């Protein structure tokens, strides 16, 4: 309820201001909002203009498969299975 009371007091203070001052404050807030929007759009345009590489589309690689490929090079499972079968026959 404390927040509700604070908003009510704020609303009363806003309504107590003369209409010309309300209009002026609204105009200031809108101007600041408009400037911030323009700055963000300019920044996006500049960043987009700098990236001349374009969109690169490549397949996603599974890091687990990549890891298994590297580990299979050092220890070949087929060779170790074949060796185990040879030892089991004896």
PDB file of N, CA, C and O in Angstrom:
ATOM      1  N   UNK A   1       0.813  -1.198   0.000  1.00  0.00           N
ATOM      2  CA  UNK A   1       0.000   0.000   0.000  1.00  0.00           C
ATOM      3  C   UNK A   1       0.862   1.271   0.000  1.00  0.00           C
ATOM      4  O   UNK A   1       0.397   2.343  -0.384  1.00  0.00           O
ATOM      5  N   UNK A   2       2.074   1.143   0.417  1.00  0.00           N
ATOM      6  CA  UNK A   2       2.953   2.315   0.475  1.00  0.00           C
ATOM      7  C   UNK A   2       3.202   2.889  -0.919  1.00  0.00           C
ATOM      8  O   UNK A   2       3.227   4.106  -1.100  1.00  0.00           O
ATOM      9  N   UNK A   3       3.383   2.018  -1.887  1.00  0.00           N
ATOM     10  CA  UNK A   3       3.620   2.447  -3.258  1.00  0.00           C
ATOM     11  C   UNK A   3       2.382   3.136  -3.840  1.00  0.00           C
ATOM     12  O   UNK A   3       2.486   4.112  -4.583  1.00  0.00           O
ATOM     13  N   UNK A   4       1.227   2.609  -3.488  1.00  0.00           N
ATOM     14  CA  UNK A   4      -0.019   3.211  -3.970  1.00  0.00           C
ATOM     15  C   UNK A   4      -0.156   4.634  -3.429  1.00  0.00           C
ATOM     16  O   UNK A   4      -0.559   5.536  -4.163  1.00  0.00           O
ATOM     17  N   UNK A   5       0.167   4.841  -2.175  1.00  0.00           N
ATOM     18  CA  UNK A   5       0.101   6.179  -1.573  1.00  0.00           C
ATOM     19  C   UNK A   5       1.079   7.133  -2.250  1.00  0.00           C
ATOM     20  O   UNK A   5       0.769   8.302  -2.481  1.00  0.00           O
ATOM     21  N   UNK A   6       2.269   6.614  -2.563  1.00  0.00           N
ATOM     22  CA  UNK A   6       3.275   7.458  -3.209  1.00  0.00           C
ATOM     23  C   UNK A   6       2.795   7.913  -4.585  1.00  0.00           C
ATOM     24  O   UNK A   6       2.958   9.074  -4.960  1.00  0.00           O
ATOM     25  N   UNK A   7       2.190   6.965  -5.342  1.00  0.00           N
ATOM     26  CA  UNK A   7       1.667   7.327  -6.664  1.00  0.00           C
ATOM     27  C   UNK A   7       0.508   8.320  -6.556  1.00  0.00           C
ATOM     28  O   UNK A   7       0.379   9.211  -7.395  1.00  0.00           O
ATOM     29  N   UNK A   8      -0.325   8.175  -5.542  1.00  0.00           N
ATOM     30  CA  UNK A   8      -1.434   9.116  -5.350  1.00  0.00           C
ATOM     31  C   UNK A   8      -0.915  10.515  -5.042  1.00  0.00           C
ATOM     32  O   UNK A   8      -1.435  11.502  -5.563  1.00  0.00           O
ATOM     33  N   UNK A   9       0.104  10.601  -4.199  1.00  0.00           N
ATOM     34  CA  UNK A   9       0.699  11.911  -3.888  1.00  0.00           C
ATOM     35  C   UNK A   9       1.341  12.522  -5.133  1.00  0.00           C
ATOM     36  O   UNK A   9       1.232  13.725  -5.374  1.00  0.00           O
ATOM     37  N   UNK A  10       2.000  11.691  -5.907  1.00  0.00           N
ATOM     38  CA  UNK A  10       2.631  12.166  -7.133  1.00  0.00           C
ATOM     39  C   UNK A  10       1.583  12.674  -8.120  1.00  0.00           C
ATOM     40  O   UNK A  10       1.775  13.699  -8.775  1.00  0.00           O
ATOM     41  N   UNK A  11       0.483  11.950  -8.215  1.00  0.00           N
ATOM     42  CA  UNK A  11      -0.602  12.366  -9.101  1.00  0.00           C
ATOM     43  C   UNK A  11      -1.223  13.687  -8.631  1.00  0.00           C
ATOM     44  O   UNK A  11      -1.553  14.551  -9.444  1.00  0.00           O
ATOM     45  N   UNK A  12      -1.376  13.830  -7.324  1.00  0.00           N
ATOM     46  CA  UNK A  12      -1.913  15.092  -6.786  1.00  0.00           C
ATOM     47  C   UNK A  12      -0.977  16.257  -7.094  1.00  0.00           C
ATOM     48  O   UNK A  12      -1.430  17.346  -7.446  1.00  0.00           O
ATOM     49  N   UNK A  13       0.329  16.027  -6.961  1.00  0.00           N
ATOM     50  CA  UNK A  13       1.301  17.090  -7.265  1.00  0.00           C
ATOM     51  C   UNK A  13       1.244  17.459  -8.746  1.00  0.00           C
ATOM     52  O   UNK A  13       1.346  18.633  -9.103  1.00  0.00           O
ATOM     53  N   UNK A  14       1.080  16.444  -9.610  1.00  0.00           N
ATOM     54  CA  UNK A  14       0.995  16.708 -11.053  1.00  0.00           C
ATOM     55  C   UNK A  14      -0.249  17.533 -11.374  1.00  0.00           C
ATOM     56  O   UNK A  14      -0.193  18.482 -12.156  1.00  0.00           O
ATOM     57  N   UNK A  15      -1.358  17.161 -10.766  1.00  0.00           N
ATOM     58  CA  UNK A  15      -2.604  17.880 -11.021  1.00  0.00           C
ATOM     59  C   UNK A  15      -2.583  19.293 -10.441  1.00  0.00           C
ATOM     60  O   UNK A  15      -3.301  20.171 -10.919  1.00  0.00           O
ATOM     61  N   UNK A  16      -1.759  19.514  -9.410  1.00  0.00           N
ATOM     62  CA  UNK A  16      -1.670  20.839  -8.799  1.00  0.00           C
ATOM     63  C   UNK A  16      -0.866  21.807  -9.674  1.00  0.00           C
ATOM     64  O   UNK A  16      -0.973  23.023  -9.514  1.00  0.00           O
ATOM     65  N   UNK A  17      -0.067  21.272 -10.594  1.00  0.00           N
ATOM     66  CA  UNK A  17       0.715  22.140 -11.482  1.00  0.00           C
ATOM     67  C   UNK A  17      -0.210  22.844 -12.466  1.00  0.00           C
ATOM     68  O   UNK A  17      -1.244  22.298 -12.850  1.00  0.00           O
ATOM     69  N   UNK A  18       0.157  24.048 -12.870  1.00  0.00           N
ATOM     70  CA  UNK A  18      -0.631  24.719 -13.912  1.00  0.00           C
ATOM     71  C   UNK A  18      -0.542  23.935 -15.238  1.00  0.00           C
ATOM     72  O   UNK A  18       0.441  23.239 -15.490  1.00  0.00           O
ATOM     73  N   UNK A  19      -1.550  24.057 -16.051  1.00  0.00           N
ATOM     74  CA  UNK A  19      -1.631  23.306 -17.308  1.00  0.00           C
ATOM     75  C   UNK A  19      -0.462  23.656 -18.222  1.00  0.00           C
ATOM     76  O   UNK A  19       0.063  22.783 -18.914  1.00  0.00           O
ATOM     77  N   UNK A  20      -0.048  24.924 -18.234  1.00  0.00           N
ATOM     78  CA  UNK A  20       1.086  25.315 -19.082  1.00  0.00           C
ATOM     79  C   UNK A  20       2.355  24.595 -18.656  1.00  0.00           C
ATOM     80  O   UNK A  20       3.146  24.173 -19.498  1.00  0.00           O
ATOM     81  N   UNK A  21       2.552  24.453 -17.336  1.00  0.00           N
ATOM     82  CA  UNK A  21       3.746  23.768 -16.844  1.00  0.00           C
ATOM     83  C   UNK A  21       3.657  22.264 -17.149  1.00  0.00           C
ATOM     84  O   UNK A  21       4.664  21.645 -17.492  1.00  0.00           O
ATOM     85  N   UNK A  22       2.476  21.686 -17.028  1.00  0.00           N
ATOM     86  CA  UNK A  22       2.295  20.280 -17.395  1.00  0.00           C
ATOM     87  C   UNK A  22       2.634  20.069 -18.869  1.00  0.00           C
ATOM     88  O   UNK A  22       3.305  19.107 -19.242  1.00  0.00           O
ATOM     89  N   UNK A  23       2.156  20.986 -19.684  1.00  0.00           N
ATOM     90  CA  UNK A  23       2.430  20.906 -21.124  1.00  0.00           C
ATOM     91  C   UNK A  23       3.930  21.030 -21.393  1.00  0.00           C
ATOM     92  O   UNK A  23       4.472  20.308 -22.230  1.00  0.00           O
ATOM     93  N   UNK A  24       4.592  21.931 -20.694  1.00  0.00           N
ATOM     94  CA  UNK A  24       6.026  22.139 -20.879  1.00  0.00           C
ATOM     95  C   UNK A  24       6.826  20.908 -20.456  1.00  0.00           C
ATOM     96  O   UNK A  24       7.740  20.482 -21.161  1.00  0.00           O
ATOM     97  N   UNK A  25       6.470  20.334 -19.285  1.00  0.00           N
ATOM     98  CA  UNK A  25       7.166  19.128 -18.825  1.00  0.00           C
ATOM     99  C   UNK A  25       6.940  17.961 -19.794  1.00  0.00           C
ATOM    100  O   UNK A  25       7.869  17.210 -20.091  1.00  0.00           O
ATOM    101  N   UNK A  26       5.729  17.816 -20.276  1.00  0.00           N
ATOM    102  CA  UNK A  26       5.430  16.753 -21.239  1.00  0.00           C
ATOM    103  C   UNK A  26       6.234  16.950 -22.513  1.00  0.00           C
ATOM    104  O   UNK A  26       6.743  15.988 -23.088  1.00  0.00           O
ATOM    105  N   UNK A  27       6.348  18.179 -22.948  1.00  0.00           N
ATOM    106  CA  UNK A  27       7.133  18.480 -24.144  1.00  0.00           C
ATOM    107  C   UNK A  27       8.614  18.155 -23.925  1.00  0.00           C
ATOM    108  O   UNK A  27       9.265  17.610 -24.816  1.00  0.00           O
ATOM    109  N   UNK A  28       9.148  18.488 -22.743  1.00  0.00           N
ATOM    110  CA  UNK A  28      10.544  18.165 -22.429  1.00  0.00           C
ATOM    111  C   UNK A  28      10.767  16.645 -22.439  1.00  0.00           C
ATOM    112  O   UNK A  28      11.722  16.156 -23.043  1.00  0.00           O
ATOM    113  N   UNK A  29       9.885  15.912 -21.770  1.00  0.00           N
ATOM    114  CA  UNK A  29      10.045  14.460 -21.722  1.00  0.00           C
ATOM    115  C   UNK A  29       9.956  13.845 -23.116  1.00  0.00           C
ATOM    116  O   UNK A  29      10.724  12.941 -23.446  1.00  0.00           O
ATOM    117  N   UNK A  30       9.029  14.327 -23.930  1.00  0.00           N
ATOM    118  CA  UNK A  30       8.894  13.815 -25.288  1.00  0.00           C
ATOM    119  C   UNK A  30      10.134  14.133 -26.119  1.00  0.00           C
ATOM    120  O   UNK A  30      10.586  13.302 -26.907  1.00  0.00           O
ATOM    121  N   UNK A  31      10.685  15.339 -25.944  1.00  0.00           N
ATOM    122  CA  UNK A  31      11.888  15.730 -26.686  1.00  0.00           C
ATOM    123  C   UNK A  31      13.072  14.842 -26.314  1.00  0.00           C
ATOM    124  O   UNK A  31      13.823  14.407 -27.187  1.00  0.00           O
ATOM    125  N   UNK A  32      13.241  14.572 -25.015  1.00  0.00           N
ATOM    126  CA  UNK A  32      14.327  13.697 -24.573  1.00  0.00           C
ATOM    127  C   UNK A  32      14.125  12.288 -25.136  1.00  0.00           C
ATOM    128  O   UNK A  32      15.080  11.658 -25.592  1.00  0.00           O
ATOM    129  N   UNK A  33      12.890  11.797 -25.105  1.00  0.00           N
ATOM    130  CA  UNK A  33      12.582  10.484 -25.659  1.00  0.00           C
ATOM    131  C   UNK A  33      12.899  10.430 -27.155  1.00  0.00           C
ATOM    132  O   UNK A  33      13.466   9.452 -27.641  1.00  0.00           O
ATOM    133  N   UNK A  34      12.535  11.470 -27.866  1.00  0.00           N
ATOM    134  CA  UNK A  34      12.784  11.537 -29.303  1.00  0.00           C
ATOM    135  C   UNK A  34      14.289  11.557 -29.602  1.00  0.00           C
ATOM    136  O   UNK A  34      14.748  10.890 -30.530  1.00  0.00           O
ATOM    137  N   UNK A  35      15.053  12.322 -28.814  1.00  0.00           N
ATOM    138  CA  UNK A  35      16.512  12.366 -28.992  1.00  0.00           C
ATOM    139  C   UNK A  35      17.156  11.012 -28.711  1.00  0.00           C
ATOM    140  O   UNK A  35      18.038  10.578 -29.451  1.00  0.00           O
ATOM    141  N   UNK A  36      16.721  10.348 -27.652  1.00  0.00           N
ATOM    142  CA  UNK A  36      17.268   9.024 -27.337  1.00  0.00           C
ATOM    143  C   UNK A  36      16.957   8.024 -28.454  1.00  0.00           C
ATOM    144  O   UNK A  36      17.803   7.207 -28.818  1.00  0.00           O
ATOM    145  N   UNK A  37      15.754   8.097 -28.984  1.00  0.00           N
ATOM    146  CA  UNK A  37      15.381   7.213 -30.085  1.00  0.00           C
ATOM    147  C   UNK A  37      16.249   7.486 -31.309  1.00  0.00           C
ATOM    148  O   UNK A  37      16.707   6.552 -31.968  1.00  0.00           O
ATOM    149  N   UNK A  38      16.474   8.757 -31.615  1.00  0.00           N
ATOM    150  CA  UNK A  38      17.307   9.119 -32.765  1.00  0.00           C
ATOM    151  C   UNK A  38      18.742   8.630 -32.571  1.00  0.00           C
ATOM    152  O   UNK A  38      19.362   8.142 -33.516  1.00  0.00           O
ATOM    153  N   UNK A  39      19.269   8.757 -31.365  1.00  0.00           N
ATOM    154  CA  UNK A  39      20.643   8.305 -31.090  1.00  0.00           C
ATOM    155  C   UNK A  39      20.748   6.791 -31.264  1.00  0.00           C
ATOM    156  O   UNK A  39      21.708   6.298 -31.856  1.00  0.00           O
ATOM    157  N   UNK A  40      19.773   6.065 -30.756  1.00  0.00           N
ATOM    158  CA  UNK A  40      19.810   4.606 -30.877  1.00  0.00           C
ATOM    159  C   UNK A  40      19.709   4.180 -32.343  1.00  0.00           C
ATOM    160  O   UNK A  40      20.442   3.296 -32.785  1.00  0.00           O
ATOM    161  N   UNK A  41      18.806   4.806 -33.091  1.00  0.00           N
ATOM    162  CA  UNK A  41      18.687   4.465 -34.506  1.00  0.00           C
ATOM    163  C   UNK A  41      19.954   4.800 -35.281  1.00  0.00           C
ATOM    164  O   UNK A  41      20.356   4.048 -36.168  1.00  0.00           O
ATOM    165  N   UNK A  42      20.584   5.922 -34.954  1.00  0.00           N
ATOM    166  CA  UNK A  42      21.851   6.293 -35.598  1.00  0.00           C
ATOM    167  C   UNK A  42      22.927   5.264 -35.279  1.00  0.00           C
ATOM    168  O   UNK A  42      23.679   4.853 -36.162  1.00  0.00           O
ATOM    169  N   UNK A  43      23.002   4.848 -34.019  1.00  0.00           N
ATOM    170  CA  UNK A  43      24.007   3.864 -33.605  1.00  0.00           C
ATOM    171  C   UNK A  43      23.796   2.536 -34.326  1.00  0.00           C
ATOM    172  O   UNK A  43      24.759   1.906 -34.764  1.00  0.00           O
ATOM    173  N   UNK A  44      22.555   2.115 -34.449  1.00  0.00           N
ATOM    174  CA  UNK A  44      22.258   0.866 -35.164  1.00  0.00           C
ATOM    175  C   UNK A  44      22.653   0.992 -36.630  1.00  0.00           C
ATOM    176  O   UNK A  44      23.219   0.059 -37.201  1.00  0.00           O
ATOM    177  N   UNK A  45      22.359   2.137 -37.245  1.00  0.00           N
ATOM    178  CA  UNK A  45      22.702   2.342 -38.654  1.00  0.00           C
ATOM    179  C   UNK A  45      24.214   2.353 -38.851  1.00  0.00           C
ATOM    180  O   UNK A  45      24.710   1.784 -39.823  1.00  0.00           O
ATOM    181  N   UNK A  46      24.951   2.990 -37.950  1.00  0.00           N
ATOM    182  CA  UNK A  46      26.416   3.043 -38.058  1.00  0.00           C
ATOM    183  C   UNK A  46      27.000   1.648 -37.886  1.00  0.00           C
ATOM    184  O   UNK A  46      27.869   1.242 -38.658  1.00  0.00           O
ATOM    185  N   UNK A  47      26.527   0.903 -36.873  1.00  0.00           N
ATOM    186  CA  UNK A  47      27.039  -0.450 -36.654  1.00  0.00           C
ATOM    187  C   UNK A  47      26.712  -1.364 -37.828  1.00  0.00           C
ATOM    188  O   UNK A  47      27.519  -2.214 -38.204  1.00  0.00           O
ATOM    189  N   UNK A  48      25.545  -1.189 -38.397  1.00  0.00           N
ATOM    190  CA  UNK A  48      25.153  -2.004 -39.546  1.00  0.00           C
ATOM    191  C   UNK A  48      25.982  -1.643 -40.780  1.00  0.00           C
ATOM    192  O   UNK A  48      26.311  -2.515 -41.583  1.00  0.00           O
ATOM    193  N   UNK A  49      26.316  -0.370 -40.931  1.00  0.00           N
ATOM    194  CA  UNK A  49      27.119   0.068 -42.066  1.00  0.00           C
ATOM    195  C   UNK A  49      28.552  -0.404 -41.978  1.00  0.00           C
ATOM    196  O   UNK A  49      29.193  -0.625 -43.006  1.00  0.00           O
ATOM    197  N   UNK A  50      29.070  -0.563 -40.768  1.00  0.00           N
ATOM    198  CA  UNK A  50      30.460  -1.014 -40.584  1.00  0.00           C
ATOM    199  C   UNK A  50      30.616  -2.484 -40.927  1.00  0.00           C
ATOM    200  O   UNK A  50      31.677  -2.890 -41.400  1.00  0.00           O
ATOM    201  N   UNK A  51      29.607  -3.279 -40.707  1.00  0.00           N
ATOM    202  CA  UNK A  51      29.727  -4.709 -40.955  1.00  0.00           C
ATOM    203  C   UNK A  51      29.449  -4.982 -42.415  1.00  0.00           C
ATOM    204  O   UNK A  51      28.294  -5.124 -42.817  1.00  0.00           O
ATOM    205  N   UNK A  52      30.490  -5.056 -43.204  1.00  0.00           N
ATOM    206  CA  UNK A  52      30.386  -5.300 -44.642  1.00  0.00           C
ATOM    207  C   UNK A  52      30.488  -6.783 -44.972  1.00  0.00           C
ATOM    208  O   UNK A  52      30.382  -7.161 -46.139  1.00  0.00           O
ATOM    209  N   UNK A  53      30.689  -7.621 -43.975  1.00  0.00           N
ATOM    210  CA  UNK A  53      30.882  -9.047 -44.239  1.00  0.00           C
ATOM    211  C   UNK A  53      29.594  -9.730 -44.660  1.00  0.00           C
ATOM    212  O   UNK A  53      29.633 -10.771 -45.315  1.00  0.00           O
ATOM    213  N   UNK A  54      28.477  -9.173 -44.301  1.00  0.00           N
ATOM    214  CA  UNK A  54      27.208  -9.797 -44.645  1.00  0.00           C
ATOM    215  C   UNK A  54      26.879 -10.903 -43.671  1.00  0.00           C
ATOM    216  O   UNK A  54      27.572 -11.112 -42.676  1.00  0.00           O
ATOM    217  N   UNK A  55      25.823 -11.594 -43.974  1.00  0.00           N
ATOM    218  CA  UNK A  55      25.364 -12.659 -43.112  1.00  0.00           C
ATOM    219  C   UNK A  55      26.018 -13.962 -43.541  1.00  0.00           C
ATOM    220  O   UNK A  55      25.871 -14.394 -44.684  1.00  0.00           O
ATOM    221  N   UNK A  56      26.736 -14.580 -42.627  1.00  0.00           N
ATOM    222  CA  UNK A  56      27.403 -15.844 -42.916  1.00  0.00           C
ATOM    223  C   UNK A  56      26.579 -16.962 -42.300  1.00  0.00           C
ATOM    224  O   UNK A  56      26.360 -16.992 -41.089  1.00  0.00           O
ATOM    225  N   UNK A  57      26.126 -17.877 -43.142  1.00  0.00           N
ATOM    226  CA  UNK A  57      25.329 -18.997 -42.664  1.00  0.00           C
ATOM    227  C   UNK A  57      26.178 -20.247 -42.783  1.00  0.00           C
ATOM    228  O   UNK A  57      26.631 -20.609 -43.869  1.00  0.00           O
ATOM    229  N   UNK A  58      26.385 -20.895 -41.661  1.00  0.00           N
ATOM    230  CA  UNK A  58      27.153 -22.136 -41.659  1.00  0.00           C
ATOM    231  C   UNK A  58      26.456 -23.129 -40.738  1.00  0.00           C
ATOM    232  O   UNK A  58      25.742 -22.727 -39.819  1.00  0.00           O
ATOM    233  N   UNK A  59      26.655 -24.414 -40.977  1.00  0.00           N
ATOM    234  CA  UNK A  59      25.984 -25.404 -40.133  1.00  0.00           C
ATOM    235  C   UNK A  59      26.517 -25.364 -38.707  1.00  0.00           C
ATOM    236  O   UNK A  59      27.678 -25.033 -38.467  1.00  0.00           O
ATOM    237  N   UNK A  60      25.666 -25.700 -37.791  1.00  0.00           N
ATOM    238  CA  UNK A  60      26.058 -25.731 -36.384  1.00  0.00           C
ATOM    239  C   UNK A  60      26.767 -27.051 -36.129  1.00  0.00           C
ATOM    240  O   UNK A  60      26.290 -28.114 -36.526  1.00  0.00           O
ATOM    241  N   UNK A  61      27.910 -26.970 -35.462  1.00  0.00           N
ATOM    242  CA  UNK A  61      28.657 -28.175 -35.151  1.00  0.00           C
ATOM    243  C   UNK A  61      28.434 -28.542 -33.701  1.00  0.00           C
ATOM    244  O   UNK A  61      28.477 -27.691 -32.813  1.00  0.00           O
ATOM    245  N   UNK A  62      28.196 -29.820 -33.477  1.00  0.00           N
ATOM    246  CA  UNK A  62      27.993 -30.314 -32.123  1.00  0.00           C
ATOM    247  C   UNK A  62      29.349 -30.453 -31.444  1.00  0.00           C
ATOM    248  O   UNK A  62      30.194 -31.210 -31.921  1.00  0.00           O
ATOM    249  N   UNK A  63      29.580 -29.741 -30.341  1.00  0.00           N
ATOM    250  CA  UNK A  63      30.887 -29.815 -29.686  1.00  0.00           C
ATOM    251  C   UNK A  63      31.178 -31.205 -29.124  1.00  0.00           C
ATOM    252  O   UNK A  63      32.345 -31.580 -29.005  1.00  0.00           O
ATOM    253  N   UNK A  64      30.148 -31.978 -28.774  1.00  0.00           N
ATOM    254  CA  UNK A  64      30.389 -33.323 -28.263  1.00  0.00           C
ATOM    255  C   UNK A  64      30.921 -34.242 -29.357  1.00  0.00           C
ATOM    256  O   UNK A  64      31.798 -35.071 -29.116  1.00  0.00           O
ATOM    257  N   UNK A  65      30.380 -34.082 -30.559  1.00  0.00           N
ATOM    258  CA  UNK A  65      30.886 -34.891 -31.667  1.00  0.00           C
ATOM    259  C   UNK A  65      32.312 -34.498 -32.003  1.00  0.00           C
ATOM    260  O   UNK A  65      33.147 -35.348 -32.311  1.00  0.00           O
ATOM    261  N   UNK A  66      32.581 -33.214 -31.942  1.00  0.00           N
ATOM    262  CA  UNK A  66      33.937 -32.739 -32.205  1.00  0.00           C
ATOM    263  C   UNK A  66      34.914 -33.331 -31.189  1.00  0.00           C
ATOM    264  O   UNK A  66      36.012 -33.758 -31.546  1.00  0.00           O
ATOM    265  N   UNK A  67      34.505 -33.350 -29.928  1.00  0.00           N
ATOM    266  CA  UNK A  67      35.347 -33.893 -28.864  1.00  0.00           C
ATOM    267  C   UNK A  67      35.568 -35.381 -29.072  1.00  0.00           C
ATOM    268  O   UNK A  67      36.682 -35.873 -28.892  1.00  0.00           O
ATOM    269  N   UNK A  68      34.527 -36.100 -29.446  1.00  0.00           N
ATOM    270  CA  UNK A  68      34.646 -37.536 -29.675  1.00  0.00           C
ATOM    271  C   UNK A  68      35.551 -37.841 -30.857  1.00  0.00           C
ATOM    272  O   UNK A  68      36.282 -38.831 -30.833  1.00  0.00           O
ATOM    273  N   UNK A  69      35.516 -37.005 -31.894  1.00  0.00           N
ATOM    274  CA  UNK A  69      36.398 -37.213 -33.035  1.00  0.00           C
ATOM    275  C   UNK A  69      37.853 -37.069 -32.621  1.00  0.00           C
ATOM    276  O   UNK A  69      38.701 -37.847 -33.057  1.00  0.00           O
ATOM    277  N   UNK A  70      38.151 -36.081 -31.785  1.00  0.00           N
ATOM    278  CA  UNK A  70      39.525 -35.886 -31.331  1.00  0.00           C
ATOM    279  C   UNK A  70      39.968 -37.031 -30.420  1.00  0.00           C
ATOM    280  O   UNK A  70      41.124 -37.450 -30.479  1.00  0.00           O
ATOM    281  N   UNK A  71      39.086 -37.531 -29.597  1.00  0.00           N
ATOM    282  CA  UNK A  71      39.470 -38.618 -28.702  1.00  0.00           C
ATOM    283  C   UNK A  71      39.569 -39.940 -29.465  1.00  0.00           C
ATOM    284  O   UNK A  71      40.334 -40.818 -29.068  1.00  0.00           O
ATOM    285  N   UNK A  72      38.805 -40.098 -30.558  1.00  0.00           N
ATOM    286  CA  UNK A  72      38.866 -41.340 -31.329  1.00  0.00           C
ATOM    287  C   UNK A  72      40.164 -41.442 -32.110  1.00  0.00           C
ATOM    288  O   UNK A  72      40.597 -42.543 -32.449  1.00  0.00           O
ATOM    289  N   UNK A  73      40.782 -40.324 -32.397  1.00  0.00           N
ATOM    290  CA  UNK A  73      42.058 -40.355 -33.105  1.00  0.00           C
ATOM    291  C   UNK A  73      43.125 -40.975 -32.218  1.00  0.00           C
ATOM    292  O   UNK A  73      43.942 -41.769 -32.684  1.00  0.00           O
ATOM    293  N   UNK A  74      43.118 -40.616 -30.945  1.00  0.00           N
ATOM    294  CA  UNK A  74      44.152 -41.128 -30.050  1.00  0.00           C
ATOM    295  C   UNK A  74      43.885 -42.574 -29.646  1.00  0.00           C
ATOM    296  O   UNK A  74      44.826 -43.358 -29.523  1.00  0.00           O
ATOM    297  N   UNK A  75      42.615 -42.944 -29.435  1.00  0.00           N
ATOM    298  CA  UNK A  75      42.298 -44.323 -29.085  1.00  0.00           C
ATOM    299  C   UNK A  75      41.190 -44.809 -30.013  1.00  0.00           C
ATOM    300  O   UNK A  75      40.039 -44.392 -29.890  1.00  0.00           O
ATOM    301  N   UNK A  76      41.534 -45.661 -30.907  1.00  0.00           N
ATOM    302  CA  UNK A  76      40.573 -46.199 -31.861  1.00  0.00           C
ATOM    303  C   UNK A  76      39.809 -47.330 -31.179  1.00  0.00           C
ATOM    304  O   UNK A  76      40.407 -48.315 -30.747  1.00  0.00           O
ATOM    305  N   UNK A  77      38.514 -47.191 -31.085  1.00  0.00           N
ATOM    306  CA  UNK A  77      37.709 -48.176 -30.366  1.00  0.00           C
ATOM    307  C   UNK A  77      37.666 -49.509 -31.101  1.00  0.00           C
ATOM    308  O   UNK A  77      37.639 -50.560 -30.462  1.00  0.00           O
ATOM    309  N   UNK A  78      37.660 -49.486 -32.438  1.00  0.00           N
ATOM    310  CA  UNK A  78      37.629 -50.740 -33.180  1.00  0.00           C
ATOM    311  C   UNK A  78      38.890 -51.559 -32.935  1.00  0.00           C
ATOM    312  O   UNK A  78      38.827 -52.779 -32.776  1.00  0.00           O
ATOM    313  N   UNK A  79      40.011 -50.897 -32.907  1.00  0.00           N
ATOM    314  CA  UNK A  79      41.262 -51.595 -32.652  1.00  0.00           C
ATOM    315  C   UNK A  79      41.273 -52.180 -31.254  1.00  0.00           C
ATOM    316  O   UNK A  79      41.708 -53.315 -31.060  1.00  0.00           O
ATOM    317  N   UNK A  80      40.801 -51.424 -30.283  1.00  0.00           N
ATOM    318  CA  UNK A  80      40.814 -51.937 -28.907  1.00  0.00           C
ATOM    319  C   UNK A  80      39.818 -53.074 -28.742  1.00  0.00           C
ATOM    320  O   UNK A  80      40.073 -54.000 -27.972  1.00  0.00           O
ATOM    321  N   UNK A  81      38.680 -53.030 -29.448  1.00  0.00           N
ATOM    322  CA  UNK A  81      37.718 -54.129 -29.381  1.00  0.00           C
ATOM    323  C   UNK A  81      38.313 -55.381 -30.009  1.00  0.00           C
ATOM    324  O   UNK A  81      38.180 -56.483 -29.477  1.00  0.00           O
ATOM    325  N   UNK A  82      38.975 -55.193 -31.153  1.00  0.00           N
ATOM    326  CA  UNK A  82      39.597 -56.343 -31.814  1.00  0.00           C
ATOM    327  C   UNK A  82      40.677 -56.943 -30.937  1.00  0.00           C
ATOM    328  O   UNK A  82      40.796 -58.166 -30.871  1.00  0.00           O
ATOM    329  N   UNK A  83      41.455 -56.137 -30.272  1.00  0.00           N
ATOM    330  CA  UNK A  83      42.504 -56.647 -29.388  1.00  0.00           C
ATOM    331  C   UNK A  83      41.897 -57.403 -28.220  1.00  0.00           C
ATOM    332  O   UNK A  83      42.418 -58.437 -27.802  1.00  0.00           O
ATOM    333  N   UNK A  84      40.775 -56.876 -27.686  1.00  0.00           N
ATOM    334  CA  UNK A  84      40.126 -57.550 -26.571  1.00  0.00           C
ATOM    335  C   UNK A  84      39.583 -58.908 -27.007  1.00  0.00           C
ATOM    336  O   UNK A  84      39.640 -59.866 -26.236  1.00  0.00           O
ATOM    337  N   UNK A  85      39.054 -59.009 -28.236  1.00  0.00           N
ATOM    338  CA  UNK A  85      38.527 -60.273 -28.724  1.00  0.00           C
ATOM    339  C   UNK A  85      39.649 -61.297 -28.910  1.00  0.00           C
ATOM    340  O   UNK A  85      39.469 -62.490 -28.665  1.00  0.00           O
ATOM    341  N   UNK A  86      40.804 -60.805 -29.348  1.00  0.00           N
ATOM    342  CA  UNK A  86      41.940 -61.705 -29.521  1.00  0.00           C
ATOM    343  C   UNK A  86      42.352 -62.268 -28.167  1.00  0.00           C
ATOM    344  O   UNK A  86      42.672 -63.451 -28.053  1.00  0.00           O
ATOM    345  N   UNK A  87      42.342 -61.421 -27.144  1.00  0.00           N
ATOM    346  CA  UNK A  87      42.747 -61.867 -25.820  1.00  0.00           C
ATOM    347  C   UNK A  87      41.688 -62.771 -25.201  1.00  0.00           C
ATOM    348  O   UNK A  87      42.018 -63.618 -24.371  1.00  0.00           O
ATOM    349  N   UNK A  88      40.431 -62.612 -25.585  1.00  0.00           N
ATOM    350  CA  UNK A  88      39.372 -63.460 -25.036  1.00  0.00           C
ATOM    351  C   UNK A  88      39.433 -64.854 -25.598  1.00  0.00           C
ATOM    352  O   UNK A  88      39.018 -65.796 -24.922  1.00  0.00           O
ATOM    353  N   UNK A  89      39.932 -65.033 -26.807  1.00  0.00           N
ATOM    354  CA  UNK A  89      39.990 -66.347 -27.443  1.00  0.00           C
ATOM    355  C   UNK A  89      40.996 -67.253 -26.742  1.00  0.00           C
ATOM    356  O   UNK A  89      40.833 -68.473 -26.751  1.00  0.00           O
ATOM    357  N   UNK A  90      41.970 -66.714 -26.171  1.00  0.00           N
ATOM    358  CA  UNK A  90      43.035 -67.530 -25.554  1.00  0.00           C
ATOM    359  C   UNK A  90      42.626 -68.103 -24.260  1.00  0.00           C
ATOM    360  O   UNK A  90      43.408 -68.809 -23.622  1.00  0.00           O
TER     361      UNK A  90
END
